[in-house]
Amino acid sequence: MRDLEHWRRKNRRRRLDLARVASEPYTLVEIAERDGFCCQICRDPVDMKLVWPKLWAPTIDHVVPVVAGGDDTPANVQLAHFVCNSRKGGRLELAS
């Protein structure tokens, strides 16, 4: 698991360098604690024990996507289920 987190950070850093956006360090657990362990898209609880590729696994969602000029900072990220985050994609918000 430690190895997986290392590669996630490394790949995220590479993508952000290519996009030339501001970045601040944070972890999935920090964001989950801040958001009360609830998906900020569907508002249901998130099981932190699940891992990708489980549909309800925890992920980090960028409120303003990096592709749309959003920063990779704690103020611009939120906890989301994998399926909710995937459904949202690169849009600013999920269509009703």
Phi, psi and omega in degrees: 000321179297321178295319179298316179296323177301313181290325176298314179297317182296315180293321178297316179300317180297314179297320180290323176298319179294324181278346181055055178244158177292147182215144173227146181290143174199164177238162177301319182295319178300315180292320179298316178298315180300320183271009176069026179057031177240140176296129182277358177263309181258349178071011176272157178297150180248128177275108184289351179277342180285149178230156176304138017262020176298135184299329184260016178293151180286140175220168174262127177249133174274121180302306170258109185304148178302322180294341178260011177097008179285151179274163175257071181233158179304330180290340183249011179237157179212160178282138178209151171294152178304314183294320179294316180295319179294319179296322180292320179062221183267015178279159178289328176208158180285129179293140181283000000 
